[in-house]
Amino acid sequence: MTTLDHPATTWLTVCRLHDLAYERGAAALVPDEAGGLPVLTQVALFRLLDERVLAVQQHDPFSDAHVMARGIVGTRRVADLDVPTVASPMHKQVFDLGTGRCLDPAGKEPAAGRSPDLRTWQVRVVDGDVQVAVGGGPS
């Protein structure tokens, strides 16, 4: 997978590729920043059948719970392209795993003050290690 590094990006190894089951999510904690303070943020990692690994926030903006790694992986046709998706295990909103965009809000509104979209992280696989880009701001 080709990625463009932000100058302040650090690549954090979170697991081995073989630790991730195909089309199943796994959660990891990564260093982040909130309000200028260091925090740990939960990300949901998904290994696709084509060997790509994608990462979105673990926090479901509609149910306000950290459950996205337990979502249902699929695909949806968007602008004549098949995009990988995850459906929330709570209320079944569907999100584009590549962009985090909510494709189907399933008739619901996100929790107060939340964006309907998921934050994404750059991911790369190096010598079998799954690495998440931390620092340098949201992707």
N, C-alpha and C positions, 0 to 999 in steps of 0.2 A: 504494500500500500504506500503510495507516495503522499507525503505531507510537507507542508511548508512550515518551518519552524519560526515562531515568533522569537525575537532576540532574548526575551526573558524566560523562554520555555525550558522547563526541566522535564526529562522523561523519567517517569517513575515506574519501575517494574512492579506489577500487581499480582501476577500469577504466570503460570506456564500455559501455553496454548492448549496442551492436552488436558489441562484442568477444566476447560470450558466445554460443556456438552453442546453439540450442534442444536441451534434454534431453541436454546434454553438460556435464561438469564442467570447471572451471578452478580452479587453485590460486592463492592470494594470501597474502602475508605481512602480518600486522597486529600492531601493538604490543599487548603483553599483560603479564601479571605472573605470576610463579611464585615462591612462597616469599618474597614481598615484594620481589622483584627484577624489573627490567624485562627482558622477553624478546620475541622475535618468535615468533608462532604461525602455523602454516599453517592456512588455512581453505579449504574446498572450496565453490565457488559453483556453483549450478545455476540456469539460466534455463529456466523451464517454458513450455509452449505458451500459457498464459494470461498471459504476461509477468511473472509473479512471479519474483523471484530469491530463493533461499533459500541459507543458508550453514550448514555444519556443519564440525566439525573434520576436517582432512585425515587425521588419525591413525586408522587402523583398530584398534580395541581388541582384535580377535581375532588378527590377524596381526602386530600391533605394527609395522606399516609405514605410511608416509605415502602412501596410495594412493586415498583415497575419491573424489577428483575423476575417477578412471578407472573409477568404478563404473557400473553399469547402472541408468538411470533408468526408473521404472515407476510403477504405482499399485497400491494394495492396499485392499481393503474393510475398514474398521475401524469398528466400532460404527455400521453403516449409512451410513458416509461413505467416499468414495473419497479416500484420502490419497496425496500424492506420496511416492515411496520411492526409495531408492538401495540397490542390492545391492553388497556389497563385491566388488571384482574378484579378491580372493584366495580366500576360502572361501564366498562367496555369502550371508553374513548380510544380512538385509534390515532397513533402518532407515527410520523415518518422517522425511522431510526437514523437516517442520515442527517436530517436537518432539525429534528425535534418538533417540527410543526404539527399541530393538532389537525388531523385530516377529517375527523368526525367527532364532534363533541357529544354525540349521543343524547342530544336534547338537554344537556346540563350546562351550567355555568361553573367556571373554576371557583375555588374557595376565595373568599374576600381578599382582594389585593393581589391575587396570583395571576400570572400570565397563563393562557391556555396551552402554551408551548413548553416543551422540555428543553433544558439546556443540554448542549452536547459537548463532548471532549474529543480531541484528536486521539487516535489510537494507532499504534504501529506494533508489528511483531518483528522482533530481532532475535535470531538464533533460538526461536521457540519461546522467547519471553514476551508476554503481552505488556506493553508499556503505554501509560496514559500521560498525555501532556498536562503538566501542572505549572502554574505560574503563567504570566503573560496574559491573563484575563480569559473570559469565556470564549469558546470558539463559535 
